[in-house]
Amino acid sequence: MGVRRSPDSGRGAARPARVHNAWLGGGDHLPADREAAEPAAAANPGIVRAVRANHAFLGRAVRHLVGAGVRQFLDIGTGIPTADNTHEVARSQAPEARVVYVDNDPVVLAQARPLLVGSPEGRTEYPEADARDVGTVLAEAAHTLDLDRPVGLMLVAVLQYLPDADDPYAVTAALLDALPSGSHLVLSHPAAGIHADEVAESMRLYNERAAAHGAATPRTHEQVTRFFDGTELLAPGVVALPEWRPDAGDERPRAVPMRGGVGRKP
């Protein structure tokens, strides 16, 4: 998910991107990933709903950014591709949109590269880099994106893998500092305080099986909101994901243990 993890063969331990794929009902995961995904979901039945809500939130946020004139996206923590990725959503409205996907998991990138393709009008690239190595991320992005023009910075369900000791706020601020006015931060994060007991137990079980590749940490509403420092937080603010600008005809939003929001850099 764009965060450095201990190297292994790719088969002996659960990896966050493949666990996420298992929760989505995909086929790109291994027994070790199911062994992490299933008990975590049993402890917190809302986690599968949250993962799906997260993907839907990404789509709504990208459509908003395109409507606001953004034509460039830096998506950190690509994950295993599914339908309606950032580039597909953006190009459905703006074929010239450019997207850089960043991940440090070679397994993810090997699966992503054949699928995350460009178009005659736009470009898609997929460098390997660690989210905390901001200089490398930005240098790689600059091969495809014009960092003097607004960029949609996508940190969707990735910052939970950065512990406080790694100062994820400084990482986010450094990325935003390099982007011009009119750029947007799209961010989602597992929530502390929504179904708190279930989330805590689910995270414990997940971390027992997958911590070697990024232990996950839920954060409070206040902690998630802090990531948007220096931006103008768009209405309705930092909310449970189904509550962020649901589309007409969507089911009534249900509480899920993930929060997110979108902020514009003034």
C-alpha positions in Angstrom: 0.0 0.0 0.0 2.9 2.3 -0.6 4.6 1.8 2.8 7.9 -0.1 3.3 7.6 -3.6 4.6 10.0 -6.4 5.4 11.0 -8.3 2.3 9.9 -11.9 1.9 9.1 -14.2 -1.0 5.7 -12.6 -1.4 4.1 -15.9 -0.4 4.9 -16.6 3.3 3.1 -13.7 5.0 -0.1 -11.8 4.5 0.2 -8.5 2.6 -2.2 -5.6 3.1 -3.1 -5.2 -0.6 -3.9 -8.9 -1.0 -5.9 -8.9 2.3 -7.9 -5.9 1.0 -8.5 -7.9 -2.2 -9.8 -10.8 -0.1 -12.2 -8.5 1.7 -13.5 -7.2 -1.7 -14.1 -10.8 -2.8 -11.3 -10.8 -5.4 -9.2 -13.7 -6.5 -5.7 -12.1 -6.2 -4.8 -13.4 -2.8 -3.1 -16.4 -1.1 -4.0 -18.6 1.9 -1.9 -16.4 4.2 -4.0 -13.4 3.2 -7.2 -15.2 3.9 -5.9 -16.3 7.3 -5.5 -12.6 8.1 -8.7 -11.4 6.4 -11.2 -13.9 7.7 -10.7 -13.5 11.5 -10.4 -9.7 11.2 -13.7 -9.7 9.3 -15.3 -12.0 11.8 -14.4 -9.7 14.7 -15.6 -6.7 12.8 -18.3 -7.6 10.3 -18.4 -4.0 9.2 -14.9 -4.2 7.7 -16.1 -5.5 4.3 -18.7 -2.8 4.1 -16.0 -0.3 5.0 -13.7 -1.5 2.2 -16.4 -1.2 -0.3 -17.4 2.2 1.0 -13.8 3.3 0.7 -13.7 2.4 -3.0 -17.0 4.2 -3.6 -15.6 7.2 -1.8 -12.6 7.3 -4.0 -14.8 7.3 -7.1 -16.9 10.2 -5.8 -13.9 12.2 -4.7 -12.1 11.8 -8.1 -15.3 12.8 -10.0 -15.5 15.9 -7.8 -11.8 16.8 -8.5 -12.3 16.4 -12.2 -15.3 18.7 -12.0 -13.1 21.2 -10.2 -10.6 21.2 -13.1 -8.0 18.8 -11.7 -6.4 16.7 -14.5 -3.5 15.1 -12.6 -3.6 12.5 -9.8 -0.9 11.1 -7.6 -2.3 7.9 -6.0 -0.1 6.5 -3.3 -0.8 3.0 -2.2 -2.2 1.6 -5.4 -3.3 -1.8 -4.1 -4.3 -4.6 -6.4 -6.4 -3.1 -9.3 -10.2 -3.5 -9.3 -12.9 -1.9 -11.4 -13.2 1.9 -11.3 -9.6 2.8 -10.3 -8.5 6.4 -10.2 -7.5 6.6 -13.8 -10.7 5.0 -15.1 -12.9 7.3 -13.1 -11.0 10.4 -14.1 -10.8 9.5 -17.7 -14.5 8.8 -17.9 -14.9 12.6 -17.6 -11.5 13.9 -18.8 -9.7 11.5 -21.2 -6.5 13.6 -20.9 -6.1 13.0 -17.2 -2.7 11.8 -16.1 -2.3 9.4 -13.2 0.8 8.2 -11.3 0.2 5.2 -9.0 2.8 4.6 -6.4 3.3 1.4 -4.4 6.4 -0.3 -2.9 5.0 -3.8 -3.1 6.5 -5.6 -6.1 3.7 -8.1 -6.1 1.1 -5.3 -6.4 3.0 -3.6 -9.1 3.5 -6.8 -11.1 -0.3 -7.2 -11.2 -1.0 -3.5 -11.7 1.2 -2.8 -14.7 -0.8 -4.8 -17.2 -4.0 -3.3 -16.0 -3.3 0.4 -15.1 -2.7 1.5 -18.6 -2.7 4.9 -20.3 -4.8 6.2 -23.1 -4.0 8.1 -26.3 -4.8 11.4 -24.5 -3.6 10.7 -21.0 -0.7 8.8 -19.4 -0.5 6.3 -16.5 2.7 5.4 -14.7 3.4 3.1 -11.7 6.7 3.7 -10.1 7.9 1.7 -7.1 8.5 3.9 -4.0 7.8 4.1 -0.3 5.3 6.7 0.9 7.7 8.0 3.5 10.4 8.6 0.9 8.8 11.8 -0.2 11.7 13.0 -2.4 11.6 9.8 -4.5 7.8 9.8 -4.7 7.8 13.4 -6.0 10.8 12.9 -8.4 9.1 9.8 -9.9 5.7 11.7 -10.2 7.4 14.6 -11.9 8.3 12.4 -14.9 4.6 12.3 -15.7 2.9 15.1 -13.9 3.4 18.8 -14.0 3.9 19.7 -10.4 3.3 23.4 -11.1 -0.3 22.6 -11.9 -3.0 21.3 -9.5 -2.7 17.6 -8.5 -5.1 15.3 -6.7 -3.1 13.7 -3.9 -4.8 10.4 -3.1 -4.0 8.9 0.3 -6.8 6.5 0.4 -6.7 3.8 3.2 -2.9 4.0 3.4 -1.8 6.2 6.3 -3.0 3.6 8.9 0.2 1.7 7.9 2.4 4.6 9.1 2.8 4.5 12.9 3.0 7.7 14.9 6.8 7.1 15.2 7.1 7.6 11.4 5.1 10.9 11.7 2.5 10.4 9.0 1.5 14.1 9.5 4.9 15.2 8.4 4.8 12.9 5.4 1.4 14.3 4.3 2.5 17.9 4.9 5.7 17.4 2.8 3.7 16.0 -0.1 1.2 18.8 0.0 4.0 21.4 0.4 5.4 20.3 -3.0 2.0 20.8 -4.8 0.6 24.1 -6.0 -2.5 26.0 -5.0 -5.6 24.3 -6.3 -4.3 20.8 -5.5 -6.5 18.6 -3.4 -5.9 16.0 -0.7 -8.3 13.0 -0.8 -7.8 10.9 2.4 -9.5 8.0 4.1 -8.5 6.2 7.3 -9.8 3.4 9.6 -11.7 5.1 12.5 -11.2 4.8 16.2 -14.4 5.5 18.0 -16.8 3.9 15.5 -17.6 0.4 16.6 -14.6 0.8 18.8 -14.4 -2.6 20.4 -14.9 -4.4 17.1 -12.3 -2.3 15.3 -9.8 -2.8 18.0 -10.2 -6.6 18.0 -10.2 -6.7 14.3 -7.0 -4.7 14.1 -5.4 -6.9 16.7 -6.2 -10.1 14.8 -5.0 -8.5 11.5 -1.8 -7.3 13.0 -1.0 -10.7 14.5 -0.9 -12.1 10.9 0.2 -9.2 8.8 2.3 -6.8 10.9 5.5 -7.8 9.2 4.1 -6.0 6.1 2.6 -3.0 7.9 0.6 -3.1 11.2 -2.6 -1.0 11.0 -3.5 1.8 13.4 -7.0 3.3 13.6 -7.2 7.0 14.4 -9.8 9.3 16.0 -11.8 11.9 14.2 -9.5 14.6 15.5 -6.4 12.7 14.4 -7.7 12.2 10.9 -8.8 15.8 10.6 -5.3 16.9 11.5 -4.0 15.4 8.2 -5.9 18.2 6.4 -4.0 21.0 8.2 -3.1 23.7 5.6 -6.1 22.9 3.4 -9.6 24.1 3.1 -11.7 21.1 4.2 -14.6 20.7 1.8 -18.1 20.1 3.2 -19.2 17.9 4.8 -15.8 17.6 6.4 -14.3 14.5 7.8 -17.1 12.0 8.0 -17.9 8.3 7.8 -17.2 7.4 4.2 -20.8 6.8 3.0 -21.7 10.3 4.3 -19.2 12.1 2.0 -21.4 13.4 -0.8 -23.4 10.3 -1.6 -24.7 10.0 -5.1 -28.3 10.4 -5.9 -30.0 7.1 -5.5 -27.4 5.7 -3.1 -28.7 3.7 -0.2 -29.1 5.6 3.0 -25.5 6.0 4.5 -24.7 3.5 7.1 -22.0 4.0 9.7 -18.8 2.2 8.8 -15.5 2.2 10.7 -13.7 4.5 8.2 -13.6 8.2 7.9 -12.5 10.4 5.1 -12.6 13.8 3.5 -11.3 16.1 0.8 -9.3 19.3 1.3 -8.2 22.0 -1.2 -4.9 23.7 -0.9 -5.5 27.4 -1.1 
